[in-house]
């Protein structure tokens, strides 16, 4: 073997035996050596061990390889030394996949797209991927998890060896977090990313962030980068990211990359708990909501607890994305916290979209703040607007909060008139006298700095409307419209209130126009429940019964006011579409919802009048259909009650009542319905009104229930039912019981 030593004067050539050249090089004090392969390592595999010995002696070894397969074999043998690949040649587009296919056949065909995309980022990635795949120890067929880990390991190796400077690695992390797309990258970082030497880094990060690369590969890559890159590299990239987000608004930047970067390193800027919370909220957001969340990441970097982060996210999304706001409010409710910043997220439209979450947050805020605090006023008004939704939930808690709000309205402070407007609207919905409150409001209806704010004006409009003063209500609404800018959550809520008042004034043209604007505003805010209500109400005003199926009645999760109005509209559409039985069911559902929420003002909806129209004016075919359905339902109920699987409430048999043979007592369907109302916290009168029964009938049912169960109070009844529902095999209600086999039914008959 010939050793050539280059110098300025002349080249020195020395012949040494092939088996002793490593030792001879070491004796000469050589620190760098270049080896031209020419198939030598393929012919003599032992040369790889000589290379390893030279590296262990601190020598820098460069091997030039012409054949790609020889290069792959050499990298595989020396992979534990983490060789740095200096590839200067260009490769054809199909070369990486051809190399992989020659080694694995068709074992990787199912994952060709992602493998070809990733391995196309750098000429060395194909060989490195195969090397990493062999190290996983998996056999053909390779599982997806092994392929993902091998790809992440190969890319990480290239980042460590090809981008040797910490600054270059930090640029790669920043590009990967921001997806390295000029259209979606903040303006402030464009010049930084275009710095010398960053073009190839940016190109590689852009390919890794492209659509063909699934999120699982990106997550695995971030995990590998955390393990193998220095903490100072992450710190540099994190500082650059926070500075860019603070100084320039981001485009359509995905939130996952910045969160992965900020949650990495020895001292992450965002805790893993906060990062997971932000990820869940951002997943529920639209494009505009995600943009605002990403822009707020520098502020979230200072939040140490999930409660603080959830409150900040709620404020960020309050006027941009109510879907993401709902997710933030759920996180805030789960944490049980009520930070001061959370009050800013409360608004009337939020109360319509997420009434239960807003009510719970408002109660916690009222417990913390004094009466004179302006934030307490916002919390009190928000709670008032959600109060019908929480009527039968925790009655004592509701009564306690209501008493505190009424006491706030009796104060002499500057905020008392605003609270009075809220209390007056609550009384108007329950048909109680509001004259004293209205006089106080009229005295302060000027538009000066001492006049009522937007929320109070809208509540005053609702109060006068349901006090049979629709003209005065319209004046209040126009005053509210003058106080609000034509966008945002307050604007949408004002339009909805004005449309309700226009509906009661029988101005359907104005109501339809206002609802159309409200639908556009709420759709932009991702307030899905309110948008659905607006669409159904517009159909009702246009009498578009043919499209009723496109807008079914909203579920019980939205605000009860929207629920009853939407159900009323759906009932009218069904009636116009000749679905009489469905219309009757929905009219009765309106009555039950109003009674359950104690919304007893008859001016709300004339659902009883609509029922009278059906039963008096409907044609004979429709009445025959209703009668046939009722007879069928009665027969099914009779068969269920008399089946062998009657619903029971298990209890200790104390000798009272009527034993059915197995130590348990059966309740009828009507008695079960009374039990459910009692458990919900309703009085006998409230239960009677909700079930459309007389109070005497409800009293009789309760006496029979107490006699059968051997109890004497409502408290004992609630305990027994609660215990029965916690049993592994809970008793079924009569209307849910199995009717039994045909043979058993024949035997009973």
Residue, then its C-alpha position, 0 to 999 in steps of 0.5 A: x500500500x502506498x502512503x502519500x504525504x503532501x507538503x509545499x516542497x514535494x510529495x513524499x510517497x512511502x510503501x508499507x505493508x497492507x496489514x500495518x498501514x494504520x500503525x505506520x500512519x499513527x507513527x508519522x503523527x498524521x492527523x488527517x487522512x483521505x482514503x480513496x475507496x475504489x471498491x477496496x472496502x468491499x473486497x476487504x471488509x476488515x478495513x472498516x476496523x482499521x478506520x475505526x482504530x484511526x478514529x479512536x486515535x483522534x484522527x480525522x478520516x475522509x473516505x471517498x466512495x464512488x458507488x452508492x452501494x459501497x457507500x451504504x455498506x460503509x455507513x452501515x458498518x461505521x454507523x456507531x461512529x456517527x460518520x459525517x457524509x460529505x455528498x457532492x454529487x447530484x442524484x436522480x429524483x428516483x435514486x433514493x427510492x431505487x436504493x431502498x427498493x434494491x435493499x428491501x424489495x417491496x417491503x416498504x411500498x405501502x409507505x413509499x410516499x412519506x419515505x420518498x418525501x423525507x429521503x428526498x430532503x438530503x442525498x444521504x437520508x436513504x442510506x441513513x434510513x436503511x441503517x436506522x431501520x436495520x437497528x430497530x431489529x424489526x423484520x419484514x413487513x416493517x411496522x409503521x412505528x419502526x419506519x417512523x422512528x427510523x425516518x426521525x433518527x435519520x433526519x436527526x443524524x443529518x441535522x447533527x452532522x450536516x448543520x454542524x454549527x449550533x446557529x444552523x441547528x437553531x435555524x432548522x428548529x425555527x424553520x421546522x416550527x414555522x413550517x418554513x413557508x414564506x406565505x405563512x412565516x412572520x415577516x420579521x424572520x424572512x431576512x433572518x431565514x434568508x441568511x447565508x447558508x440557511x437556504x438548504x436548511x430552510x428547504x429541508x424543513x419545508x419538505x419535512x413540514x409538507x402535507x405528505x409527511x404525517x404528524x406522527x413523523x413530525x412528533x417523532x422527529x421533535x422527540x429525537x431532536x430533544x434527545x440529541x441536540x444541545x439545550x443551548x440550541x433550543x434556547x437560541x431558537x426559542x428566543x428567536x421564535x418569541x421575538x418574532x411572534x411578539x414583533x410581527x403578526x403570524x400568518x397561517x402558522x400551525x400551532x403544533x410546531x411552535x408548541x413543540x419548540x417552546x416545550x423543549x430543552x432543559x428549561x422549556x418556555x412553556x410547561x408540558x401541562x400548559x402546552x397540552x392545554x393550548x394544543x387542545x384549545x387550538x385544535x378546537x379553533x378555526x384559522x383566525x382563532x389559531x392565529x390569535x393563539x399562536x400570537x399569544x404564545x409569548x404571553x402564555x410563556x409566563x403562565x405557570x399553571x393551567x388555570x392561568x393559561x386557560x383564562x388567558x386563552x379564553x380572553x384571546x378567543x372571546x371575540x374571535x372564536x367561540x368554539x375555542x373559547x368553549x374549550x378554554x372555559x371547559x379547561x378553566x372549569x376543570x381547574x376550578x380556578x377563577x383568575x382575574x383575567x377570566x372576567x374579560x372573556x364573559x359576554x352575552x354571546x358567550x352566555x348564549x353559546x356556553x351557558x352552563x360554563x359561563x354560569x359556573x365561572x360567574x359564580x366563582x368570580x362573584x365569590x372572589x370579588x367585592x360588590x363595587x368591583x366592575x368585574x363583579x358587575x360583568x359576572x352578575x350580568x352574565x349569571x343573570x343571562x344564564x340563569x334560566x339554564x340553571x333553574x333546576x340545577x343546585x337550587x340552593x346555590x342558585x338562590x344564594x347567588x340570586x340574593x347576592x345579585x339582588x342586594x347589589x342592585x339595591x346599592x347606591x353605587x354607580x353600577x347599581x342601575x346596570x344590575x337593576x337592568x339585569x334583575x328587571x329582565x329576569x323578572x320580566x321572563x318570569x312575569x313578575x312586576x318590573x315597574x319599579x326597575x323600569x322607572x329607575x332605568x328610564x331615569x338614566x336613559x341618556x347617552x352621556x357618560x353616565x348612561x347605561x352601557x350596551x349590555x344594560x340597554x339590551x337587557x332593558x329592551x328585553x324587559x320592556x318587550x316582555x312587559x308588553x311595551x314593544x315600542x319602548x323596547x325598540x328604542x332601547x335596541x336602537x340605542x344599543x345599536x348606536x353603542x356597538x361597533x359593527x363586528x364582534x360578539x357584542x354586535x352579534x348579540x345586539x342583533x339577536x336581541x333586536x330581532x327577538x323584539x322585532x319578532x314580537x312587534x310582528x315586523x318579520x322583514x326587519x327580524x329576518x334582516x337582523x337574523x341574517x346579519x347575526x348568522x353571518x357574524x356568529x358564523x365568523x365567530x364559530x358560534x355554532x349553536x347560535x348560528x344554527x338557531x339563526x338559520x332555523x329562525x330565518x327558515x321560520x320567518x321565510x316559511x321555508x318548510x321544505x328545508x326543515x330537515x336541514x336545521x333540526x332543533x338544537x340540543x339541550x346544551x344551548x341556552x334555554x331561550x334559544x332552545x325554546x325559540x328554535x324548537x318553536x320555529x321547528x314545530x311551525x315548520x313541521x306544521x306547515x310541512x304536514x308533519x302534524x305529529x312531529x309539530x305537536x311533540x315539539x310544541x309540548x317540548x316548548x312548554x316543558x322547557x319553559x316550565x322547567x326553566x320557570x319562564x312563565x311569561x305568556x308573551x314569550x311564545x304562543x305555543x298553546x295557541x298554536x296547539x289549539x289551531x292544530x286540534x281545532x283547524x287541522x283536517x281529518x287526515x292529520x287528526x287521524x294520524x295523530x290519533x293512530x300514533x297515540x293509540x299505538x303509543x298507548x298499546x306499547x306502553x301497556x305491553x311494557x308495563x305488563x311485561x316480565x321486566x317491569x322497572x323497579x327501584x331495589x330497596x330493603x323490604x320492610x313489609x310495607x307496600x306490595x311485594x312483587x315476589x322478588x323483594x322489589x317494588x314497581x313504579x308506573x311510568x307516570x310515577x317515574x316522571x314525577x320522581x325525575x322532577x323531584x330529583x331535579x329539585x322541582x316543587x309539586x307545583x313546578x312538576x305539575x306544570x312541567x308534566x301538564x298535570x294537576x297539582x292534586x295528581x302529583x300529590x297523589x303520585x307522591x303519596x303512592x310512591x312513599x307508600x310503596x317504598x316505605x319512606x316519608x320524605x323527598x330526601x329519602x326518595x332521592x337517596x334511594x334513587x341515587x343508590x339504585x342508579x349506582x348499582x352494577x345492573x340498574x333498574x330499568x324504567x317501565x318504558x325501557x323494559x323489555x317486552x319479553x319474548x312472544x311466548x311470554x306475551x302469549x302466556x300473559x294474555 
